[in-house]
Every structure is written in structure tokens, then in C-alpha cells.
């Protein structure tokens, strides 16, 4: 055999070996690809309230992505709807939530005896000067209601600056100032005056409201609470103050994330808690601020 023939034969043999190697490699790679599942992880969080703090338990929903060479099925390890967070608490923890530094929630700062006043509105005697590093609010009360104005001022401040309150979201303390230095105003009014001050919002003599930079607390609600709260006026008063301040801070209404969970403070709990348990602190908003967890709960009208 000539040298040229030997070279041709060797060349053809090399091509054959290379082709066989390619087929073997391609088949092995294809088998390996069939066993791969691309997994996206979506976190849905259930939080338990304990001693005025939150502890977070994270459940992972596994949503495998199907490729052209793979067929997979999804596996769900939680029943909570994606992007909604439910917070639960024991009755003891709910009872503890009503304990604040200025212990006048139960009495509501009502006077023992009614006193006559020539003024339509009464304002606090003690207040602070404006501080740009704090959130400044003023207060006035219908003089016919029989409420202690300085007591109400201290009570509101105690609620807002509690570590379970809005101060954890704003990172700025709240303080009571005189009217001309306020950033927003609390007004405690009779049902009739509430309707006037809330206009064009319709309160029908039974609801409170936030109108521009004014929070109008309906005296009817302050002394009677709401149906879903039963006789628990302490939790209701916490809710009423925190709910309306939430509107001042830009938070809108939400729904109940899951039956039996704590009601978000931005629910309209005066109307209904929708199966949630009445609660007065902005715990969902604090959770969102501190951990970046989306806690928005859709209203029934927004559900698809």
C-alpha cells in the first residue's frame, strides 16, 4: 500500500472515531438535562406575635419551571395565598397588647363630672415646641364631650411612640404642639360636628375620618367601640388612633389576609374584621418596614 493510501485510511478512521465520541457525549448530556428542574422560590411568610415582638417563620413555595426536555409538576407547601402575610397571636398576647405606658385606655380619659365651658373647643395646657426631627400634631376637643384634654394628649402620644406603634415605621417620634405649629391635628367631636368636619366624606354620625391634615374622632365611637370588638374598648381605641394616623402617613385600606389572623390596623375594623381578630397595632406595616415583606392584603372587591 502506498503512503498516500495509508494517510487516506488513517484520516477516515479519525473522522469515524470523532463522530462516535460526539454521539456518546451528546446522548449523556441529553440524559443529564432531562433530570434537571429549574426551581424558582417564592417566599410566603406566616408570623407569630409574641410579647410585642415578631418572629418570622418562612415557608417556601416550590414552583418548578418546565423546559423543552422536561415535564414537571408544582409542589405547594403552604396554603397562604402568595404575596399575603398572616400574623397570629394567642389571647394572652392580645390581652398584653392593650398594656401601654399611659394606662388610660379603659377609661378613655372621660371626666367624672361634666363641666361647663364658654369655649367651643378646649386645647391642652401642656405641649412642646415644634421640632423638625419629630412629627408634630395638635389636639382640640369639643368642650361638651366631657373628656380630659391633657389626658387625651398624653394617651395619643403614648400610643404613637410605643415600640409597637407607628414610631417603628416613621423612625421619628410624635409630639404634641400648639395649633400653629402642627403637621396634622386630632379633633375629638360630637357625631354632628364629625359629619360637618369630615364633609364631603360621609360618616353618617357613626364613623370617624381623616380629612386632609385633620383626624376627626367621633365621640360615639370613642365611647361605644364597634360590633366586632364586643366590649373591648381598649383594643378599639388603640385601633382608632393608629388607623387614622396610618392614613396621615399615606397608608390605604386593606382586607383580612386569612381567617383567624390578626386584623391589619388599616382594615376598616369599625365596619367589619372580615373573619380576622380585632387588633390595634400596625404590626403588618412594621413587618414590611423592617423585613421588606409585602404585607398588603387585598380587599374583597379587588379579589379575582
C-alpha positions as CSV (number, residue, x, y, z in Angstrom):
1,X,0.0,0.0,0.0
2,X,1.4,3.4,-0.9
3,X,2.0,6.2,1.6
4,X,-0.9,8.2,0.2
5,X,-3.3,5.3,0.6
6,X,-2.2,4.8,4.2
7,X,-2.7,8.5,5.0
8,X,-6.2,8.5,3.5
9,X,-7.2,5.4,5.5
10,X,-5.9,7.0,8.7
11,X,-7.8,10.2,8.1
12,X,-11.1,8.3,7.5
13,X,-10.5,6.3,10.8
14,X,-10.0,9.5,12.8
15,X,-13.2,11.0,11.4
16,X,-15.2,7.9,12.4
17,X,-13.8,7.9,16.0
18,X,-14.6,11.6,16.4
19,X,-18.2,11.1,15.2
20,X,-18.7,8.2,17.6
21,X,-17.4,10.3,20.5
22,X,-19.8,13.1,19.7
23,X,-22.8,10.8,19.7
24,X,-21.8,9.3,23.0
25,X,-21.3,12.7,24.6
26,X,-24.5,14.2,23.2
27,X,-26.6,11.3,24.5
28,X,-25.1,11.6,28.0
29,X,-25.7,15.3,28.1
30,X,-29.3,14.9,27.0
31,X,-30.0,12.4,29.7
32,X,-28.5,14.7,32.3
33,X,-30.6,17.6,31.1
34,X,-33.8,15.6,31.4
35,X,-33.1,15.2,35.2
36,X,-32.6,19.0,35.8
37,X,-35.5,21.1,37.2
38,X,-35.2,24.8,37.3
39,X,-36.8,26.0,40.6
40,X,-38.0,29.4,41.4
41,X,-38.5,30.1,45.2
42,X,-41.3,32.5,46.3
43,X,-41.4,33.3,50.0
44,X,-44.8,33.4,51.7
45,X,-44.5,34.4,55.4
46,X,-46.5,33.4,58.4
47,X,-45.6,35.4,61.5
48,X,-46.5,34.7,65.2
49,X,-46.8,37.6,67.6
50,X,-45.1,37.1,70.9
51,X,-44.5,39.7,73.7
52,X,-45.0,42.7,71.5
53,X,-42.3,41.4,69.1
54,X,-42.4,39.5,65.8
55,X,-40.7,36.2,65.0
56,X,-40.8,35.2,61.3
57,X,-41.2,31.7,60.0
58,X,-40.6,31.4,56.3
59,X,-42.3,28.8,54.1
60,X,-41.0,28.2,50.6
61,X,-43.3,27.6,47.7
62,X,-41.6,25.5,45.1
63,X,-42.6,26.4,41.5
64,X,-40.5,24.2,39.1
65,X,-40.1,25.7,35.6
66,X,-40.8,23.4,32.7
67,X,-38.2,23.2,30.0
68,X,-38.5,21.7,26.4
69,X,-37.0,18.4,27.6
70,X,-38.7,18.2,31.0
71,X,-42.2,17.8,32.3
72,X,-42.6,18.7,36.0
73,X,-45.5,19.3,38.4
74,X,-45.6,22.1,41.1
75,X,-45.5,21.3,44.8
76,X,-47.0,23.7,47.3
77,X,-46.1,23.6,51.0
78,X,-48.3,26.4,52.3
79,X,-52.0,27.4,52.0
80,X,-51.4,31.1,52.4
81,X,-52.0,33.0,49.1
82,X,-48.8,34.3,47.5
83,X,-47.9,37.9,48.4
84,X,-50.1,37.9,51.5
85,X,-48.9,37.6,55.1
86,X,-50.9,36.4,58.0
87,X,-50.0,37.1,61.7
88,X,-51.4,35.1,64.6
89,X,-51.5,35.6,68.3
90,X,-52.8,33.9,71.4
91,X,-55.5,35.5,73.5
92,X,-52.9,36.2,76.2
93,X,-50.7,38.1,73.7
94,X,-53.7,40.1,72.5
95,X,-54.5,41.0,76.1
96,X,-50.9,42.1,76.6
97,X,-51.2,44.3,73.5
98,X,-53.6,46.6,75.5
99,X,-51.0,47.4,78.1
100,X,-49.3,50.8,77.4
101,X,-47.2,53.2,79.4
102,X,-50.1,55.7,79.9
103,X,-52.8,53.5,81.3
104,X,-56.0,55.3,80.4
105,X,-57.3,53.2,77.5
106,X,-60.0,51.7,79.6
107,X,-61.4,55.0,81.0
108,X,-60.9,56.8,77.7
109,X,-59.9,59.9,79.7
110,X,-63.6,60.7,80.5
111,X,-64.3,63.2,83.2
112,X,-66.0,62.1,86.4
113,X,-68.3,65.1,86.2
114,X,-69.3,67.3,83.2
115,X,-68.1,70.9,83.3
116,X,-69.5,73.9,81.5
117,X,-67.2,75.8,79.3
118,X,-67.7,79.0,77.4
119,X,-65.3,77.8,74.7
120,X,-66.5,75.6,71.8
121,X,-63.1,73.8,71.8
122,X,-60.6,73.1,74.6
123,X,-56.9,72.5,74.0
124,X,-54.1,71.1,76.1
125,X,-52.3,73.3,78.6
126,X,-49.0,71.4,78.2
127,X,-47.3,70.9,74.9
128,X,-43.9,71.0,73.2
129,X,-42.3,73.4,70.7
130,X,-42.1,72.4,67.1
131,X,-39.2,70.0,66.3
132,X,-38.3,69.3,62.7
133,X,-36.8,65.9,63.8
134,X,-40.2,64.8,65.2
135,X,-43.8,64.5,63.8
136,X,-45.8,67.3,65.4
137,X,-49.5,67.1,66.0
138,X,-52.0,69.3,67.8
139,X,-55.2,68.5,69.6
140,X,-58.6,70.0,70.3
141,X,-61.7,68.6,71.9
142,X,-65.4,69.6,71.8
143,X,-66.0,71.1,75.2
144,X,-69.3,69.4,75.5
145,X,-67.9,65.9,75.4
146,X,-66.6,65.6,79.0
147,X,-63.1,64.4,78.0
148,X,-59.9,65.4,79.8
149,X,-57.8,67.1,77.1
150,X,-54.4,66.7,78.7
151,X,-55.2,63.1,79.4
152,X,-56.1,62.5,75.7
153,X,-52.9,64.3,74.6
154,X,-50.7,62.0,76.7
155,X,-52.7,58.9,75.7
156,X,-52.2,59.6,72.0
157,X,-48.5,60.4,72.4
158,X,-48.1,57.2,74.4
159,X,-49.8,55.1,71.7
160,X,-47.9,56.6,68.7
161,X,-44.5,56.4,70.4
162,X,-44.9,52.9,71.7
163,X,-42.4,50.4,70.2
164,X,-45.4,48.6,68.7
165,X,-46.7,51.8,67.1
166,X,-46.1,54.0,64.1
167,X,-42.8,55.2,65.5
168,X,-41.2,51.9,64.4
169,X,-42.2,52.8,60.8
170,X,-41.6,56.5,60.7
171,X,-38.4,56.3,62.8
172,X,-39.4,59.7,64.1
173,X,-41.1,60.3,67.4
174,X,-44.5,62.1,67.7
175,X,-45.1,65.1,69.9
176,X,-47.9,67.3,70.9
177,X,-47.5,71.0,69.9
178,X,-49.8,74.1,69.8
179,X,-52.1,74.5,66.8
180,X,-50.0,76.9,64.8
181,X,-47.0,74.5,64.7
182,X,-48.9,71.3,63.8
183,X,-48.3,69.0,60.9
184,X,-51.6,67.3,61.5
185,X,-54.4,67.7,64.0
186,X,-56.5,65.5,66.2
187,X,-60.1,66.6,66.8
188,X,-62.5,64.8,69.2
189,X,-66.0,65.8,68.1
190,X,-69.7,65.0,68.6
191,X,-71.3,62.9,65.9
192,X,-72.9,66.1,64.4
193,X,-69.7,68.0,64.3
194,X,-67.9,64.9,63.0
195,X,-70.2,64.9,60.0
196,X,-69.5,68.6,59.3
197,X,-65.7,68.3,59.7
198,X,-65.5,65.2,57.6
199,X,-67.5,66.5,54.7
200,X,-67.5,65.6,51.8
201,X,-66.8,62.2,53.3
202,X,-69.9,60.6,54.6
203,X,-69.6,59.5,58.3
204,X,-73.4,59.3,59.0
205,X,-72.9,60.2,62.6
206,X,-71.2,56.9,63.4
207,X,-67.7,56.9,61.8
208,X,-64.5,58.8,62.3
209,X,-62.4,60.1,59.5
210,X,-59.2,61.6,58.2
211,X,-59.9,64.7,56.2
212,X,-56.7,66.4,54.7
213,X,-54.5,67.1,57.7
214,X,-57.2,66.6,60.3
215,X,-58.1,63.4,62.2
216,X,-61.7,63.6,63.5
217,X,-62.5,61.1,66.2
218,X,-66.2,60.5,66.5
219,X,-67.2,60.6,70.2
220,X,-69.8,58.0,69.6
221,X,-67.1,55.5,68.5
222,X,-64.8,56.5,71.3
223,X,-67.3,55.6,74.0
224,X,-69.1,52.7,72.2
225,X,-66.5,50.9,70.1
226,X,-67.6,48.6,67.3
227,X,-69.5,45.4,66.9
228,X,-66.6,43.1,66.1
229,X,-64.7,44.3,69.2
230,X,-67.5,43.5,71.6
231,X,-66.8,45.1,75.0
232,X,-63.1,45.5,74.3
233,X,-62.9,49.3,74.2
234,X,-59.1,49.3,74.9
235,X,-58.2,47.5,71.6
236,X,-60.8,49.6,69.7
237,X,-59.3,52.8,70.9
238,X,-55.8,51.7,70.0
239,X,-57.1,50.7,66.6
240,X,-59.0,54.0,66.1
241,X,-55.9,56.2,66.8
242,X,-53.5,54.1,64.8
243,X,-55.8,53.6,61.9
244,X,-56.4,57.3,61.3
245,X,-52.7,58.2,61.8
246,X,-51.9,55.5,59.2
247,X,-53.9,57.5,56.7
248,X,-52.0,60.6,57.6
249,X,-48.8,58.7,56.8
250,X,-50.1,57.6,53.5
251,X,-51.4,54.0,54.1
252,X,-54.6,52.9,52.5
253,X,-57.3,50.4,53.4
254,X,-56.6,46.6,53.2
255,X,-58.5,43.4,53.8
256,X,-58.2,40.4,56.0
257,X,-55.2,38.2,55.0
258,X,-56.7,34.9,56.5
259,X,-59.5,34.0,58.8
260,X,-58.3,33.9,62.4
261,X,-55.3,36.1,61.8
262,X,-54.8,39.4,63.4
263,X,-56.6,42.2,61.6
264,X,-54.3,44.7,60.0
265,X,-54.7,48.2,61.5
266,X,-55.5,49.6,58.1
267,X,-58.6,47.4,57.8
268,X,-61.9,49.3,58.3
269,X,-62.4,47.3,61.5
270,X,-65.2,49.7,62.6
271,X,-67.3,48.1,59.8
272,X,-66.0,44.5,59.9
273,X,-62.9,42.5,60.6
274,X,-63.9,40.0,57.8
275,X,-63.0,37.0,60.0
276,X,-59.8,38.4,61.3
277,X,-59.3,39.0,65.0
278,X,-59.6,42.7,66.1
279,X,-56.2,44.3,66.7
280,X,-54.9,47.8,67.3
281,X,-51.2,48.0,66.4
282,X,-49.6,48.5,62.9
283,X,-47.8,45.1,63.2
284,X,-48.1,44.3,59.4
285,X,-46.7,47.7,58.5
286,X,-43.8,47.3,60.9
287,X,-43.0,43.8,59.5
288,X,-43.0,45.3,56.0
289,X,-40.7,48.2,57.1
290,X,-38.2,46.1,59.0
291,X,-38.0,43.0,56.8
292,X,-39.2,44.2,53.4
293,X,-42.0,41.6,53.3
294,X,-45.1,42.6,51.3
295,X,-47.9,42.5,53.8
296,X,-50.7,44.0,51.6
297,X,-54.0,42.1,51.9
298,X,-56.4,42.5,49.1
299,X,-59.9,43.9,49.8
300,X,-62.7,41.6,48.7
301,X,-63.6,43.9,45.8
302,X,-60.1,43.5,44.5
303,X,-60.0,39.7,44.5
304,X,-60.2,38.0,41.2
